[in-house]
Amino acid sequence: MRLIQKVGEWLDLRLQLGAPIRETAGHPVPRETASWFYVFGSAALTCFMFQIVTGILLALIYVPSAGEAWNSLQTLNHGVSLGWFIRALHGWGSNFMVAIVLIHMVQVFLFGAYKFPRELTWIVGVFLLLVTLGMAFTGQVLRFDQDAYWGLGIGASIASRVPIIGPWAVNLMLGGPIIAGATLSRFFALHVFVIPGLLIAFVGVHLLLVLKLGINEWPMPGRIVRRATYMQEYRELTHKQGIPFVPEAVWKDILFSGFILFAIAVCAVHFGPFGPSGQPDPTIIQTAPRPDFFFLWLYALLSFLPPSAETPILLIGPAVGLIVLLVLPFVAGEGEKSWRRRPIAVLTILLVAVGLGSLTHLAEHTPWSPVMDAWSSQPIPSEFLHGRTALERHGALVFQAKQCHNCHSLDDKGGQRGPALDRVALRLTEDQLIRQVIQGGGNMPAYGKNLSPAETTALVAFLETLHPANQKPARNASQAVTLGASEVSPR
């Protein structure tokens, strides 16, 4: 003990950290806040630290390469002692962290802790929630299995619909026009360096604000927040009824965090790690890819929305929701904090919970598209082959071999995950068809790595024949003008 004391004194003399640590640990909090309702923030911090530890252990084996990522996860699952357990701990730790952050945000909202003077604390908390969801999404992509591949395709589709910056955002996300090795490298960098760095920065600011402004008092009915008097009233409250955070209030945080870690371990042992499912291959359409639990509601929403409503809702809905969260403390920064006297706040939480819960439940039973039971070997109707050239017939064979029938119908025969192709040549020019096949777009993945140049040429040649006999296929207007000018120019 003497040696430890001397080492501590030696370090404190040089680092000067003893006084700030003691001041932080002993900062006074209102007695009522030493409650089980106030343990979620520290539990979220515990989960984040746990994710850092397990993530470092996984990074020792994981290879962020498109050719090796899936194999390295198989090695962790079957070839490394307790590798499956570490993966399971990391996966379930991510789910628990997202859940706890969401619960903490709901508790803060219902307890009015976003009101003056904690507006900035709330705003930082909103960004912490967004970054936590970003961690969950990028972690799923690193599995680089079928679910990750198709989920990333949907994410790229949503990003591509953003006006002006959409194509730039997709290129930044994927590292090119298609999902490939550069995509995985970028998401590895996001998941391991960029997002954790943002989390650490936001957590540091959040803790600083909590220490400087104090923990929100228990929301007693009739205790009104007024900007002119609140700070003085809070100081008087902590002076009369305050207790030091350590040791009188911290023990509940420690117990709850320990329980959360135990629950993560139990889930890891009982349920095991998440995936990986089949290797990523856009030609394998018989999969039923679903995102991780906290994004299932979005999956169901996309399944039920009519195509014409997808883009407005996907672009406007999240933006409006984020703006509402950010401006909330400025438009409702005073008044009652108690949820018992704020029925609109309670009703809002109930409506959001029922809506997201219903969509999540539906996602467990909802196909990706209205009809996804097409048989890939179903023959192409003969009218689409009559009078075709050898190249165009070869394109029909490529259409069949690559299972395009599973997503697209011809003559109302086939899947409905993608649009019917009976008249596709009227909608897209040759260049647009080539770009769509190679780079993907919408809910269609990129096939650039799965088709040879000859196969792409043949497939596009066949697609160009898909138009009514009495209508000409689409063409590039600028090229048509150039061609017309060359025909009339003097020779």
URBELBEL-V363566 format. One record per residue. N is the residue number from 0. RES is the residue in one letter. SS is DSSP state (alpha for helix, beta for strand, coil for the rest). PHI is phi in whole degrees, 0 to 359 (* if undefined). OMEGA is omega in whole degrees, -180 to 180 (none if undefined). Layout:
# URBELBEL-V363566
n: [N & N]
res: [RES & RES]
ss: [SS & SS]
phi: [PHI & PHI]
omega: [OMEGA & OMEGA]
This chain:
# URBELBEL-V363566
n: [0 & 1 & 2 & 3 & 4 & 5 & 6 & 7 & 8 & 9 & 10 & 11 & 12 & 13 & 14 & 15 & 16 & 17 & 18 & 19 & 20 & 21 & 22 & 23 & 24 & 25 & 26 & 27 & 28 & 29 & 30 & 31 & 32 & 33 & 34 & 35 & 36 & 37 & 38 & 39 & 40 & 41 & 42 & 43 & 44 & 45 & 46 & 47 & 48 & 49 & 50 & 51 & 52 & 53 & 54 & 55 & 56 & 57 & 58 & 59 & 60 & 61 & 62 & 63 & 64 & 65 & 66 & 67 & 68 & 69 & 70 & 71 & 72 & 73 & 74 & 75 & 76 & 77 & 78 & 79 & 80 & 81 & 82 & 83 & 84 & 85 & 86 & 87 & 88 & 89 & 90 & 91 & 92 & 93 & 94 & 95 & 96 & 97 & 98 & 99 & 100 & 101 & 102 & 103 & 104 & 105 & 106 & 107 & 108 & 109 & 110 & 111 & 112 & 113 & 114 & 115 & 116 & 117 & 118 & 119 & 120 & 121 & 122 & 123 & 124 & 125 & 126 & 127 & 128 & 129 & 130 & 131 & 132 & 133 & 134 & 135 & 136 & 137 & 138 & 139 & 140 & 141 & 142 & 143 & 144 & 145 & 146 & 147 & 148 & 149 & 150 & 151 & 152 & 153 & 154 & 155 & 156 & 157 & 158 & 159 & 160 & 161 & 162 & 163 & 164 & 165 & 166 & 167 & 168 & 169 & 170 & 171 & 172 & 173 & 174 & 175 & 176 & 177 & 178 & 179 & 180 & 181 & 182 & 183 & 184 & 185 & 186 & 187 & 188 & 189 & 190 & 191 & 192 & 193 & 194 & 195 & 196 & 197 & 198 & 199 & 200 & 201 & 202 & 203 & 204 & 205 & 206 & 207 & 208 & 209 & 210 & 211 & 212 & 213 & 214 & 215 & 216 & 217 & 218 & 219 & 220 & 221 & 222 & 223 & 224 & 225 & 226 & 227 & 228 & 229 & 230 & 231 & 232 & 233 & 234 & 235 & 236 & 237 & 238 & 239 & 240 & 241 & 242 & 243 & 244 & 245 & 246 & 247 & 248 & 249 & 250 & 251 & 252 & 253 & 254 & 255 & 256 & 257 & 258 & 259 & 260 & 261 & 262 & 263 & 264 & 265 & 266 & 267 & 268 & 269 & 270 & 271 & 272 & 273 & 274 & 275 & 276 & 277 & 278 & 279 & 280 & 281 & 282 & 283 & 284 & 285 & 286 & 287 & 288 & 289 & 290 & 291 & 292 & 293 & 294 & 295 & 296 & 297 & 298 & 299 & 300 & 301 & 302 & 303 & 304 & 305 & 306 & 307 & 308 & 309 & 310 & 311 & 312 & 313 & 314 & 315 & 316 & 317 & 318 & 319 & 320 & 321 & 322 & 323 & 324 & 325 & 326 & 327 & 328 & 329 & 330 & 331 & 332 & 333 & 334 & 335 & 336 & 337 & 338 & 339 & 340 & 341 & 342 & 343 & 344 & 345 & 346 & 347 & 348 & 349 & 350 & 351 & 352 & 353 & 354 & 355 & 356 & 357 & 358 & 359 & 360 & 361 & 362 & 363 & 364 & 365 & 366 & 367 & 368 & 369 & 370 & 371 & 372 & 373 & 374 & 375 & 376 & 377 & 378 & 379 & 380 & 381 & 382 & 383 & 384 & 385 & 386 & 387 & 388 & 389 & 390 & 391 & 392 & 393 & 394 & 395 & 396 & 397 & 398 & 399 & 400 & 401 & 402 & 403 & 404 & 405 & 406 & 407 & 408 & 409 & 410 & 411 & 412 & 413 & 414 & 415 & 416 & 417 & 418 & 419 & 420 & 421 & 422 & 423 & 424 & 425 & 426 & 427 & 428 & 429 & 430 & 431 & 432 & 433 & 434 & 435 & 436 & 437 & 438 & 439 & 440 & 441 & 442 & 443 & 444 & 445 & 446 & 447 & 448 & 449 & 450 & 451 & 452 & 453 & 454 & 455 & 456 & 457 & 458 & 459 & 460 & 461 & 462 & 463 & 464 & 465 & 466 & 467 & 468 & 469 & 470 & 471 & 472 & 473 & 474 & 475 & 476 & 477 & 478 & 479 & 480 & 481 & 482 & 483 & 484 & 485 & 486 & 487 & 488 & 489 & 490]
res: [M & R & L & I & Q & K & V & G & E & W & L & D & L & R & L & Q & L & G & A & P & I & R & E & T & A & G & H & P & V & P & R & E & T & A & S & W & F & Y & V & F & G & S & A & A & L & T & C & F & M & F & Q & I & V & T & G & I & L & L & A & L & I & Y & V & P & S & A & G & E & A & W & N & S & L & Q & T & L & N & H & G & V & S & L & G & W & F & I & R & A & L & H & G & W & G & S & N & F & M & V & A & I & V & L & I & H & M & V & Q & V & F & L & F & G & A & Y & K & F & P & R & E & L & T & W & I & V & G & V & F & L & L & L & V & T & L & G & M & A & F & T & G & Q & V & L & R & F & D & Q & D & A & Y & W & G & L & G & I & G & A & S & I & A & S & R & V & P & I & I & G & P & W & A & V & N & L & M & L & G & G & P & I & I & A & G & A & T & L & S & R & F & F & A & L & H & V & F & V & I & P & G & L & L & I & A & F & V & G & V & H & L & L & L & V & L & K & L & G & I & N & E & W & P & M & P & G & R & I & V & R & R & A & T & Y & M & Q & E & Y & R & E & L & T & H & K & Q & G & I & P & F & V & P & E & A & V & W & K & D & I & L & F & S & G & F & I & L & F & A & I & A & V & C & A & V & H & F & G & P & F & G & P & S & G & Q & P & D & P & T & I & I & Q & T & A & P & R & P & D & F & F & F & L & W & L & Y & A & L & L & S & F & L & P & P & S & A & E & T & P & I & L & L & I & G & P & A & V & G & L & I & V & L & L & V & L & P & F & V & A & G & E & G & E & K & S & W & R & R & R & P & I & A & V & L & T & I & L & L & V & A & V & G & L & G & S & L & T & H & L & A & E & H & T & P & W & S & P & V & M & D & A & W & S & S & Q & P & I & P & S & E & F & L & H & G & R & T & A & L & E & R & H & G & A & L & V & F & Q & A & K & Q & C & H & N & C & H & S & L & D & D & K & G & G & Q & R & G & P & A & L & D & R & V & A & L & R & L & T & E & D & Q & L & I & R & Q & V & I & Q & G & G & G & N & M & P & A & Y & G & K & N & L & S & P & A & E & T & T & A & L & V & A & F & L & E & T & L & H & P & A & N & Q & K & P & A & R & N & A & S & Q & A & V & T & L & G & A & S & E & V & S & P & R]
ss: [coil & alpha & alpha & alpha & alpha & alpha & alpha & alpha & alpha & alpha & alpha & alpha & alpha & alpha & alpha & coil & coil & alpha & alpha & alpha & alpha & alpha & alpha & alpha & alpha & coil & coil & beta & beta & beta & alpha & alpha & alpha & coil & coil & alpha & alpha & alpha & coil & alpha & alpha & alpha & alpha & alpha & alpha & alpha & alpha & alpha & alpha & alpha & alpha & alpha & alpha & alpha & alpha & alpha & alpha & alpha & alpha & coil & coil & coil & coil & coil & coil & coil & coil & coil & alpha & alpha & alpha & alpha & alpha & alpha & alpha & alpha & alpha & alpha & coil & coil & coil & coil & alpha & alpha & alpha & alpha & alpha & alpha & alpha & alpha & alpha & alpha & alpha & alpha & alpha & alpha & alpha & alpha & alpha & alpha & alpha & alpha & alpha & alpha & alpha & alpha & alpha & alpha & alpha & alpha & coil & coil & coil & coil & coil & coil & coil & coil & alpha & alpha & alpha & alpha & alpha & alpha & alpha & alpha & alpha & alpha & alpha & alpha & alpha & alpha & alpha & alpha & alpha & alpha & alpha & alpha & alpha & alpha & alpha & coil & coil & coil & beta & alpha & alpha & alpha & alpha & alpha & alpha & alpha & alpha & alpha & alpha & alpha & alpha & alpha & alpha & alpha & coil & coil & coil & coil & coil & alpha & alpha & alpha & alpha & alpha & alpha & alpha & alpha & alpha & coil & coil & coil & coil & coil & coil & alpha & alpha & alpha & alpha & alpha & alpha & alpha & alpha & alpha & alpha & alpha & alpha & alpha & alpha & alpha & alpha & alpha & alpha & alpha & alpha & alpha & alpha & alpha & alpha & alpha & alpha & alpha & alpha & alpha & alpha & alpha & alpha & alpha & coil & coil & coil & coil & coil & coil & coil & coil & coil & coil & beta & beta & coil & coil & coil & coil & alpha & alpha & alpha & alpha & alpha & alpha & alpha & alpha & alpha & alpha & alpha & alpha & beta & beta & beta & alpha & alpha & alpha & alpha & alpha & alpha & alpha & alpha & alpha & alpha & alpha & alpha & alpha & alpha & alpha & alpha & alpha & alpha & alpha & alpha & alpha & alpha & alpha & alpha & alpha & alpha & alpha & coil & coil & coil & coil & coil & coil & coil & beta & coil & coil & coil & coil & coil & coil & coil & coil & coil & coil & coil & coil & coil & alpha & alpha & alpha & alpha & alpha & alpha & alpha & alpha & alpha & alpha & alpha & alpha & coil & coil & alpha & alpha & alpha & alpha & alpha & alpha & alpha & alpha & alpha & alpha & alpha & alpha & alpha & alpha & alpha & alpha & alpha & alpha & alpha & alpha & alpha & alpha & alpha & alpha & alpha & coil & coil & coil & beta & beta & coil & coil & alpha & alpha & alpha & coil & alpha & alpha & alpha & alpha & alpha & alpha & alpha & alpha & alpha & alpha & alpha & alpha & alpha & alpha & alpha & alpha & alpha & alpha & alpha & alpha & alpha & coil & coil & coil & coil & coil & coil & coil & coil & coil & coil & coil & coil & coil & coil & coil & coil & coil & coil & alpha & alpha & alpha & coil & coil & coil & coil & coil & alpha & alpha & alpha & alpha & alpha & alpha & alpha & alpha & alpha & alpha & alpha & alpha & coil & coil & alpha & alpha & alpha & coil & coil & beta & beta & coil & coil & beta & beta & coil & coil & coil & coil & coil & coil & coil & coil & coil & alpha & alpha & alpha & alpha & coil & coil & alpha & alpha & alpha & alpha & alpha & alpha & alpha & alpha & alpha & alpha & coil & beta & coil & coil & beta & coil & coil & coil & coil & coil & coil & coil & coil & alpha & alpha & alpha & alpha & alpha & alpha & alpha & alpha & alpha & alpha & alpha & coil & coil & coil & coil & coil & coil & coil & coil & coil & coil & coil & coil & coil & alpha & alpha & alpha & alpha & alpha & alpha & alpha & alpha & alpha & alpha & alpha & alpha & coil & coil & coil]
phi: [* & 297 & 296 & 298 & 296 & 294 & 296 & 298 & 295 & 297 & 292 & 294 & 296 & 263 & 266 & 56 & 256 & 299 & 296 & 299 & 294 & 295 & 294 & 293 & 294 & 262 & 296 & 284 & 230 & 302 & 302 & 292 & 279 & 282 & 233 & 293 & 283 & 250 & 259 & 286 & 297 & 293 & 294 & 296 & 297 & 298 & 298 & 296 & 296 & 296 & 295 & 297 & 296 & 293 & 296 & 298 & 297 & 291 & 295 & 292 & 247 & 296 & 247 & 281 & 231 & 300 & 274 & 240 & 301 & 298 & 294 & 293 & 290 & 296 & 296 & 298 & 289 & 234 & 247 & 242 & 301 & 62 & 297 & 297 & 290 & 296 & 297 & 295 & 300 & 292 & 294 & 288 & 298 & 296 & 298 & 296 & 295 & 298 & 297 & 291 & 297 & 297 & 298 & 297 & 296 & 296 & 297 & 298 & 295 & 292 & 272 & 66 & 283 & 272 & 284 & 312 & 259 & 258 & 299 & 291 & 300 & 295 & 298 & 298 & 296 & 298 & 292 & 298 & 297 & 297 & 292 & 297 & 296 & 297 & 299 & 295 & 293 & 294 & 295 & 295 & 298 & 295 & 293 & 48 & 253 & 300 & 299 & 296 & 296 & 289 & 298 & 293 & 298 & 293 & 299 & 294 & 298 & 295 & 296 & 292 & 273 & 292 & 300 & 70 & 267 & 303 & 300 & 296 & 295 & 295 & 297 & 294 & 289 & 268 & 73 & 154 & 281 & 230 & 282 & 210 & 299 & 297 & 297 & 295 & 298 & 292 & 289 & 296 & 297 & 297 & 287 & 262 & 243 & 291 & 292 & 302 & 297 & 296 & 299 & 298 & 296 & 294 & 297 & 299 & 295 & 298 & 295 & 299 & 295 & 296 & 291 & 285 & 262 & 86 & 281 & 304 & 289 & 297 & 284 & 283 & 301 & 93 & 274 & 268 & 270 & 233 & 300 & 288 & 238 & 298 & 300 & 295 & 296 & 292 & 298 & 295 & 296 & 290 & 289 & 276 & 240 & 283 & 229 & 292 & 300 & 248 & 256 & 285 & 251 & 283 & 295 & 291 & 298 & 294 & 297 & 293 & 297 & 297 & 296 & 296 & 297 & 296 & 296 & 299 & 296 & 297 & 297 & 296 & 290 & 282 & 261 & 79 & 282 & 272 & 62 & 281 & 277 & 299 & 297 & 293 & 205 & 293 & 278 & 263 & 262 & 287 & 283 & 240 & 294 & 224 & 286 & 295 & 307 & 284 & 247 & 297 & 300 & 293 & 301 & 294 & 300 & 294 & 291 & 265 & 291 & 293 & 307 & 292 & 262 & 300 & 298 & 301 & 290 & 293 & 271 & 275 & 304 & 299 & 296 & 296 & 300 & 294 & 298 & 299 & 296 & 285 & 269 & 308 & 293 & 270 & 265 & 226 & 275 & 232 & 101 & 294 & 255 & 296 & 294 & 292 & 248 & 231 & 297 & 294 & 297 & 295 & 295 & 299 & 298 & 296 & 295 & 296 & 296 & 294 & 297 & 293 & 296 & 295 & 296 & 296 & 295 & 296 & 296 & 289 & 232 & 261 & 290 & 293 & 224 & 304 & 231 & 220 & 237 & 290 & 265 & 296 & 267 & 298 & 294 & 288 & 307 & 298 & 296 & 274 & 245 & 293 & 75 & 274 & 285 & 298 & 295 & 291 & 292 & 296 & 297 & 296 & 295 & 297 & 304 & 285 & 292 & 272 & 62 & 297 & 296 & 292 & 249 & 237 & 258 & 232 & 56 & 63 & 242 & 132 & 283 & 237 & 293 & 247 & 290 & 295 & 252 & 304 & 235 & 298 & 291 & 279 & 265 & 233 & 282 & 301 & 298 & 293 & 295 & 299 & 296 & 295 & 293 & 282 & 262 & 76 & 150 & 63 & 265 & 267 & 284 & 278 & 253 & 302 & 269 & 248 & 232 & 285 & 305 & 294 & 294 & 297 & 299 & 294 & 298 & 294 & 299 & 292 & 297 & 291 & 273 & 272 & 202 & 300 & 296 & 268 & 232 & 278 & 291 & 295 & 216 & 285 & 298 & 294 & 293 & 297 & 296 & 297 & 296 & 297 & 295 & 290 & 289 & 263 & 287 & 293 & 248]
omega: [178 & 180 & 179 & 179 & 180 & 178 & 178 & 179 & 180 & 180 & -178 & 180 & -177 & -178 & 180 & -179 & -175 & -178 & 178 & 179 & 179 & 179 & 179 & -177 & -176 & -177 & -174 & 176 & 176 & -175 & -177 & -178 & 173 & -170 & 177 & 178 & -175 & -176 & -172 & 179 & 179 & 178 & 177 & 177 & 178 & 178 & 179 & 178 & 178 & 179 & 178 & -178 & -179 & 178 & 177 & 179 & 179 & -178 & 178 & -177 & -173 & 178 & -178 & 180 & -179 & -179 & -173 & -176 & -179 & 180 & -179 & 176 & 175 & 177 & 178 & -178 & -169 & -173 & -178 & 179 & 180 & 177 & 178 & -178 & 178 & 177 & 180 & 177 & -178 & -180 & 180 & 175 & 177 & 179 & 179 & -179 & 178 & -178 & -177 & 178 & 177 & 179 & 180 & 179 & 178 & 180 & 178 & -180 & -178 & -180 & 177 & -177 & 177 & -176 & 180 & 2 & -172 & 179 & -178 & 176 & 178 & -179 & 177 & 177 & 176 & 178 & 175 & 177 & -180 & -179 & 177 & 176 & 175 & 176 & -179 & -178 & -180 & 177 & 177 & -180 & -178 & 173 & 176 & 174 & -178 & 180 & -179 & -177 & -178 & 176 & 178 & 176 & 177 & 178 & 177 & 178 & 179 & -180 & -177 & -177 & 178 & -178 & 173 & -174 & -177 & 180 & 178 & -180 & 178 & 179 & 177 & -179 & -173 & -177 & -178 & -177 & -177 & 176 & -175 & -177 & 179 & 178 & -179 & 178 & -180 & 180 & 174 & 178 & 177 & -174 & -173 & -174 & -170 & -175 & 175 & 177 & 176 & 179 & 180 & 180 & -180 & 178 & 178 & 178 & -179 & 179 & 179 & 179 & 178 & -179 & -177 & -175 & 180 & 177 & -179 & 179 & 178 & -174 & 178 & 175 & -180 & 177 & -171 & 176 & 175 & -177 & -175 & -172 & -170 & -176 & 178 & 179 & -180 & 178 & 178 & 179 & -180 & 178 & -177 & -173 & -176 & 175 & 178 & -179 & 175 & 9 & -166 & -178 & -171 & -173 & 177 & 176 & -179 & -180 & -178 & 178 & 177 & 177 & 179 & 178 & 177 & 179 & 177 & 180 & 179 & 178 & 179 & -180 & -174 & -174 & -180 & -178 & 176 & 175 & 1 & 173 & -176 & 179 & -176 & 180 & -177 & 178 & 178 & -174 & -175 & 177 & 173 & -172 & 176 & 177 & 176 & -166 & -172 & 176 & -179 & -179 & 178 & 177 & 180 & 180 & 178 & -180 & -174 & -178 & 171 & -176 & -178 & -177 & -175 & -174 & 179 & -177 & -179 & -178 & -175 & -176 & -180 & -180 & 178 & 179 & 180 & 179 & 179 & -180 & -176 & -178 & -178 & -177 & -179 & 179 & 179 & -175 & 179 & 176 & -176 & 172 & -174 & 179 & 180 & 179 & 178 & -176 & 180 & 178 & 180 & 180 & 178 & 179 & -180 & -180 & 179 & -180 & 180 & 180 & -180 & 178 & 179 & 179 & 178 & 178 & 179 & -179 & 178 & -175 & -174 & 174 & -178 & 178 & -177 & 179 & 179 & 179 & -179 & 178 & -173 & -179 & 177 & -173 & 175 & 180 & -173 & -178 & 178 & -180 & -176 & 177 & -179 & 177 & 180 & 180 & -179 & 176 & 175 & 176 & 176 & 177 & 177 & 177 & -179 & -175 & -179 & 173 & 177 & 180 & -179 & -178 & -173 & 180 & 170 & -177 & 179 & 177 & -179 & -178 & 180 & 175 & 176 & -178 & 174 & -174 & -178 & -176 & -175 & -179 & 175 & -176 & -173 & 174 & 179 & 180 & 180 & 177 & 179 & -179 & -179 & -179 & -174 & -173 & -176 & -179 & -172 & 176 & -178 & 178 & 178 & 179 & -176 & -178 & -175 & 178 & 173 & 177 & 180 & 179 & 178 & 179 & -179 & -179 & 180 & 177 & 177 & -179 & 180 & 178 & -174 & 177 & 178 & -175 & -177 & 180 & 179 & 179 & 179 & 178 & -179 & -176 & -179 & 178 & 179 & 179 & 179 & 180 & 180 & 179 & -179 & -179 & -179 & -179 & -179 & 180 & none]
